[in-house]
């Protein structure tokens, strides 16, 4: 049976989060007449917190899509709002109880180096991703890739894999030019099929220019994108206010300042949360009672109010309200702030006098402030936390290698699919599970949650996993669900909130 490649707007809740309010998540607002008509040659100047880790999808980090989406496209497309749509594949069909997906590919597409996009190129990328790097886990159930014809490819999986459509809308579905896959310069010289190609890469600045050979070049409304690094949130906002940049992501606490400066502000929930990632192989963190104590020691409502202007709602689960994998009965977090219960749990774990804990945090000011707030709250239950600040790349390396105790950071739970979060964080061998946390029954529930592409069938097993892990003391302690906030100068329109972390810069319009 053939599946429709495009989901209607009513399916947003099945793929992402509902956007709150008309226009809340987009800059599609009329430009003032003084601004003039959009300039198709204009370059969008976007302020970012750090340089790309790598343009090789096998080596890229979780926050790299803002760069990767400029130059690459995936087999399956996904809108900024989280709706599945055609990508490099125009349609697909499931068969053999969802163990096989056959893709019809878009024709007339070229890579930046002039190579033709076809089924052989898809096969080359997927097979390369299976061999080494960050995508091995994502594609572990992919048995083989068969070229059916120049514009048709068949993927066979070792188990039912309806969820794979979401994974192939992310990094695992990126198709790199075959001639560039084994080139050692790929991390700094990407060769994709995207609307833009890399123009220059240097420390602190990345520039992209419009790819004139893009299959949909007529719909690209700007001439390029320039990304400049400002690691501090205040500095990034000042860059936009002063005219050095056209836009950036900001914190909820900066909204009033941005609006007072006459900027357009967009905001909406997404599938990320602020939390503490624990290495359950370090110290006493393997004890469920210690992890439960950490869960009950945090005053999430206070953090939301005092640090985030009520724009980071408290969470004890990885999925925000409105997302299909969210567990409704865990949305009231008030009962999860209980310092006395936290102290009792520590005592039951053999730590009546408390314990020491190192909190690693990156260079971003907002996360250091969060770490300080958590430090103060943990102190109240006898957990003496020491904050260790790491450089941007050090933080990425620490999380990747598992050489940390507890990191305070942004965690992406919905990209590319919530079941991948479960595999990476809750299963032995997971990419972000250095302590080998595991829980009986989760593997079987995960298989059920991945079999179908229909979220109605996936919801119950996913919710059961989250309830079991929360009760057992999770290896990732959620603090609050992030609201994405973007600020732009007047005259910039067409930017949407990236609900699942997919960025679409080619539709931006710049006037004035």
C-alpha positions in Angstrom: 0.0 0.0 0.0 1.4 3.4 -0.9 1.6 6.0 1.8 0.9 9.7 1.2 4.1 11.6 1.3 2.6 14.7 2.7 0.8 15.1 6.0 -1.8 17.7 6.5 -1.5 20.5 9.0 -3.9 18.6 11.3 -1.2 16.0 11.7 1.3 18.3 13.5 0.5 16.7 16.8 1.4 13.4 15.4 4.8 14.5 14.4 5.7 17.4 16.6 4.2 20.0 18.9 1.2 22.2 18.3 2.3 25.8 17.8 0.6 28.0 20.3 -1.3 30.8 18.7 -1.6 32.1 15.1 1.7 33.4 14.0 3.5 32.5 17.3 6.0 30.4 15.5 6.7 32.2 12.3 8.0 35.5 10.9 5.5 35.5 8.1 4.3 39.0 8.8 3.7 41.8 6.3 6.8 44.0 5.8 6.3 47.7 6.2 6.0 49.6 2.9 9.2 51.5 3.8 11.2 48.3 3.8 10.6 47.8 0.1 10.4 44.6 -1.9 12.4 41.5 -0.8 16.0 41.4 -2.1 16.7 38.0 -3.8 20.4 38.6 -3.6 20.4 39.5 0.1 22.5 37.4 2.6 20.9 36.4 5.9 23.3 37.1 8.7 22.5 34.6 11.5 24.2 34.7 14.9 25.1 31.2 16.4 26.6 30.0 19.7 29.4 27.9 18.1 31.1 26.7 15.0 29.9 23.5 13.3 31.4 20.3 14.8 31.6 18.6 11.4 29.8 18.7 8.0 30.3 14.9 7.8 26.9 13.6 9.0 28.8 10.7 10.6 30.7 13.1 12.9 28.2 15.9 13.4 26.9 16.7 16.9 23.2 17.1 18.0 23.2 20.9 17.6 24.8 20.8 14.1 21.5 20.7 12.0 21.4 24.5 11.9 24.5 24.1 9.6 23.8 20.8 7.9 20.3 21.8 6.8 21.8 24.7 4.7 23.8 22.4 2.5 22.2 19.0 2.7 18.8 17.4 2.1 17.4 14.1 3.5 15.5 11.3 1.8 12.4 12.4 3.7 11.5 16.0 4.2 10.2 17.6 7.4 8.7 21.1 7.7 9.8 23.4 10.5 6.5 22.6 12.2 7.4 18.9 12.2 5.2 17.6 9.4 6.6 14.8 7.3 6.8 15.7 3.6 8.6 14.8 0.4 12.4 15.3 0.4 14.9 13.7 -2.0 12.2 10.9 -2.1 8.9 12.0 -3.6 6.9 9.0 -2.2 7.4 5.7 -0.3 5.7 2.4 0.3 5.9 0.0 3.2 5.7 -3.7 2.7 6.5 -7.0 4.5 5.0 -5.9 7.8 7.0 -2.6 7.7 10.3 -4.4 7.3 10.7 -2.9 3.8 10.4 0.6 2.6 10.6 1.4 -1.2 11.4 5.0 -2.1 10.7 6.7 -5.4 13.4 9.4 -5.8 13.3 12.9 -7.1 14.8 13.1 -10.6 16.9 16.0 -12.1 18.7 16.6 -8.8 22.5 17.4 -8.8 25.0 17.6 -6.0 27.1 20.8 -5.6 30.0 19.1 -7.4 27.9 18.3 -10.4 27.4 14.6 -9.6 23.9 13.2 -10.4 21.7 12.3 -7.5 20.3 8.8 -7.9 19.6 5.5 -6.2 23.3 4.6 -6.2 24.1 7.8 -4.3 21.5 6.9 -1.6 22.9 3.4 -1.3 26.5 4.8 -0.9 25.5 7.2 1.9 23.4 4.7 3.9 26.1 2.0 3.7 28.8 4.5 4.8 26.7 5.6 7.8 26.3 2.0 8.9 30.0 1.4 9.0 31.2 4.0 11.5 30.3 7.2 13.3 27.4 8.8 15.1 24.7 7.2 12.8 25.6 3.5 13.4 23.1 3.2 16.2 20.3 4.9 14.2 20.8 2.5 11.3 21.6 -0.7 13.2 18.4 -2.4 12.0 19.0 -1.6 8.3 20.0 -5.0 6.8 20.5 -4.0 3.2 19.9 -1.3 0.5 18.9 -2.5 -3.0 19.0 -0.3 -6.1 15.7 -1.1 -7.9 16.3 1.4 -10.7 18.0 4.8 -11.2 15.2 6.5 -9.3 14.1 3.8 -6.9 15.7 2.3 -3.8 14.5 -0.5 -1.4 15.5 -0.6 2.2 15.2 -3.9 4.1 15.2 -3.9 8.0 15.7 -6.7 10.5 12.5 -5.8 12.3 9.4 -3.7 11.7 10.5 -0.1 11.3 7.7 2.3 10.7 9.5 4.9 12.8 12.4 4.9 10.3 10.5 7.5 8.2 11.3 10.0 11.0 14.9 9.0 11.2 15.4 9.4 7.5 14.0 12.9 7.8 17.1 13.7 9.9 20.8 13.1 9.6 20.5 9.4 8.9 18.6 10.3 5.6 21.2 12.9 4.4 22.6 12.0 1.0 26.2 13.1 0.4 27.8 13.1 -3.1 29.4 9.7 -3.5 32.7 11.2 -4.6 32.9 13.2 -1.3 32.0 10.4 1.1 35.6 9.1 1.5 37.2 12.5 1.1 39.0 13.4 4.4 38.1 17.0 3.8 34.3 16.3 4.0 34.1 17.6 7.6 35.0 21.1 6.4 33.9 20.8 2.7 30.3 19.4 2.5 28.9 18.3 -0.9 25.2 18.0 -0.8 22.1 18.8 -2.8 20.9 21.7 -0.6 19.8 25.2 -1.6 23.1 26.6 -0.6 26.8 25.5 -0.9 29.6 26.3 1.4 31.5 29.5 0.4 34.0 29.8 3.3 34.6 28.3 6.7 36.8 29.9 9.4 36.9 30.0 13.1 34.0 32.2 14.2 32.3 32.5 10.8 30.7 30.2 8.1 29.4 31.6 4.8 27.1 29.9 2.3 26.1 31.0 -1.2 23.0 30.1 -3.2 23.5 26.9 -5.3 22.4 27.9 -8.8 22.0 24.3 -9.8 19.5 23.5 -7.0 16.5 21.6 -8.3 14.2 24.1 -6.7 16.4 27.3 -7.1 13.4 29.4 -8.2 11.9 29.1 -4.8 15.0 30.2 -2.9 14.4 33.8 -1.9 17.9 34.9 -0.6 21.4 34.9 -2.1 23.1 33.2 0.9 23.5 32.7 4.6 26.4 34.0 6.8 26.7 32.6 10.3 28.9 34.3 12.9 29.7 32.8 16.3 28.9 34.7 19.5 29.1 32.2 22.4 27.4 34.5 24.9 23.6 35.0 24.6 23.8 38.7 25.5 26.4 39.4 22.8 24.3 37.6 20.2 21.3 39.7 20.9 23.4 42.9 20.9 24.8 41.9 17.4 21.2 41.9 16.1 20.3 45.2 17.8 23.4 46.9 16.5 22.8 45.6 12.9 25.8 43.2 12.8 23.3 40.3 12.4 19.8 39.9 11.1 18.6 37.4 13.6 19.4 34.8 16.2 17.9 32.5 18.8 17.6 34.1 22.2 16.5 33.1 25.8 13.0 33.8 27.1 14.6 36.3 29.5 15.7 38.4 26.5 12.3 38.8 24.9 11.4 42.1 26.5 14.8 43.6 25.5 14.4 42.4 22.0 10.9 43.8 21.6 11.9 47.1 23.2 14.6 47.3 20.4 11.9 46.9 17.8 12.7 43.4 16.8 10.3 40.7 15.6 10.1 37.8 18.2 8.8 34.4 17.5 8.4 31.6 20.0 6.9 28.1 20.4 7.5 24.9 22.3 9.8 22.3 20.7 11.2 18.9 21.4 14.1 19.9 23.6 14.5 20.2 27.3 17.0 21.5 29.8 18.2 18.7 32.1 21.0 16.8 33.8 22.5 13.9 31.9 24.0 11.4 34.4 26.7 8.9 33.9 25.2 6.0 35.9 28.6 4.4 36.0 30.1 7.2 38.0 30.1 7.2 41.8 26.7 6.5 43.4 24.7 7.4 40.3 24.1 3.7 39.6 21.8 3.6 42.6 18.1 4.2 41.7 17.5 5.9 45.0 20.2 8.5 44.3 18.7 9.3 40.9 15.3 9.5 42.5 16.7 11.9 45.1 17.9 14.2 42.3 14.5 14.0 40.6 12.8 15.2 43.9 15.4 17.8 44.8 14.7 20.3 42.0 12.2 23.1 42.3 11.2 23.3 38.6 8.5 25.9 39.1 10.9 28.3 40.7 13.5 27.8 37.9 10.8 28.4 35.3 9.6 31.6 36.9 12.9 33.1 37.9 15.2 32.0 35.1 13.0 31.7 32.1 10.1 34.2 32.4 7.7 31.2 32.7 8.8 30.0 29.2 10.4 26.7 30.3 7.7 24.7 31.9 8.8 22.2 34.5 9.3 18.6 33.3 10.0 15.2 34.9 9.7 13.5 31.5 11.5 14.1 28.3 8.5 15.2 26.2 6.5 18.4 26.5 2.7 18.6 26.7 1.3 18.5 23.2 3.8 16.0 21.8 2.4 12.5 21.1 4.9 10.7 23.3 4.1 12.9 26.4 2.6 11.1 29.4 -0.3 13.3 30.6 -0.2 12.0 34.2 3.4 13.2 34.6 2.6 16.8 33.5 1.9 18.0 37.1 5.4 18.4 38.4 4.4 19.9 41.8 4.6 16.6 43.6 8.1 16.0 42.3 9.6 18.8 44.4 10.0 17.3 47.8 13.3 18.0 49.6 12.5 15.9 52.6 11.8 12.9 50.4 15.1 13.5 48.5 17.0 13.5 51.8 15.2 10.3 52.9 16.1 8.6 49.5 19.8 9.6 50.0 19.7 8.1 53.5 18.2 4.9 52.2 21.0 4.8 49.6 23.5 4.9 52.5 24.2 8.6 52.2 22.7 10.2 55.3 25.2 13.0 55.1 24.7 13.6 51.4 27.1 13.3 48.6 29.3 15.3 46.2 28.6 15.7 42.6 30.4 17.4 39.7 28.1 19.3 37.2 29.8 19.9 33.8 28.4 22.7 31.8 29.3 24.4 28.5 30.4 28.1 27.9 26.9 29.4 27.3 25.9 31.8 30.1 22.3 30.6 30.4 23.4 27.1 31.1 25.9 28.2 33.7 23.2 30.2 35.4 20.9 27.1 35.3 23.8 25.0 36.8 24.2 27.6 39.6 20.4 27.4 40.4 20.6 23.6 40.5 23.7 23.8 42.7 21.8 25.8 45.2 18.8 23.6 45.2 20.8 20.4 45.5 22.7 21.9 48.4 19.4 22.0 50.3 19.1 18.2 50.3 22.8 17.5 51.1 24.2 17.2 47.6 27.3 19.3 47.3 27.6 20.2 43.6 30.8 21.6 42.0 30.4 23.3 38.7 33.0 22.6 36.0 32.8 24.9 32.9 33.9 23.3 29.6 34.6 24.8 26.2 32.0 24.1 23.5 34.0 21.3 21.8 35.0 19.9 25.2 31.4 19.5 26.2 30.5 17.7 23.0 33.5 15.4 23.4 32.6 14.7 27.0 29.0 13.7 26.2 30.1 11.6 23.2 32.9 9.7 25.0 31.1 9.3 28.3 33.9 11.0 30.2 31.7 13.1 32.6 29.8 12.7 35.8 26.7 14.9 35.2 26.3 17.5 32.4 23.8 20.4 32.6 22.7 21.0 29.0 20.1 21.0 26.3 18.8 17.6 25.4 17.0 16.8 22.1 14.3 14.2 22.8 12.2 14.4 19.6 14.9 14.5 16.9 14.9 12.5 14.8 12.3 10.4 16.6 11.4 9.9 20.3 12.2 6.2 20.1 15.8 7.0 19.2 16.0 9.1 22.4 15.0 5.9 24.3 17.6 3.9 22.5 20.4 6.4 23.0 19.8 7.3 26.6 17.9 4.3 28.2 19.4 1.2 26.5 22.7 -0.5 27.0 25.1 0.5 24.2 23.2 3.8 23.7 25.2 6.7 22.3 24.6 8.8 25.5 24.4 6.0 28.1 28.0 5.6 29.2 26.9 4.0 32.5 25.0 1.2 30.7 21.7 2.0 32.4 19.0 -0.5 31.6 15.6 -1.5 32.8 13.7 -4.8 32.3 11.0 -4.6 29.7 12.1 -1.4 28.0 13.6 -3.3 25.0 10.3 -5.1 24.3 8.3 -1.9 24.6 10.7 -0.1 22.3 10.2 -2.7 19.6 6.5 -2.1 19.8 6.9 1.6 19.7 9.0 1.4 16.5 7.0 -1.1 14.5 4.4 1.2 13.1 4.6 4.6 11.5 1.1 5.4 13.0 1.5 7.3 16.2 -1.8 6.0 17.5 -0.2 2.6 17.6 3.1 3.9 19.0 1.8 6.1 21.8 1.0 3.5 24.5 4.3 1.6 24.5 6.3 4.9 24.4 4.3 6.3 27.3 4.8 3.0 29.2 8.6 3.3 28.8 8.7 6.8 30.1 6.6 5.9 33.2 8.8 2.9 34.0 12.0 4.9 33.6 10.7 7.9 35.7 9.7 5.5 38.5 13.1 3.8 38.5 15.0 7.0 38.6 16.0 8.2 35.1 19.5 8.5 33.9 18.5 11.9 32.4 16.9 14.3 34.9 14.6 16.7 33.1 14.3 20.2 34.5 12.1 22.1 32.0 10.8 22.0 28.5 12.4 24.6 26.3 10.5 27.3 24.3 12.4 28.2 21.2 12.6 32.0 20.9 14.0 33.7 17.8 14.6 37.5 17.4 14.9 39.2 14.0 15.3 42.7 12.7 12.4 44.3 10.9 12.3 43.3 7.2 13.2 39.6 7.8 10.3 37.3 7.3 9.7 33.6 6.5 11.5 32.1 9.4 9.6 29.4 11.4 10.2 27.9 14.8 12.2 24.6 14.2 9.9 22.4 16.3 12.1 19.2 15.8 15.2 21.1 14.9 14.8 21.4 11.1 15.9 24.7 9.7 14.6 26.2 6.4 16.6 29.3 5.6 16.0 29.2 1.8 12.4 30.5 2.3 13.5 33.6 4.2 12.7 37.0 2.7 14.9 40.1 3.4 13.8 43.6 2.6 15.2 47.0 3.7 
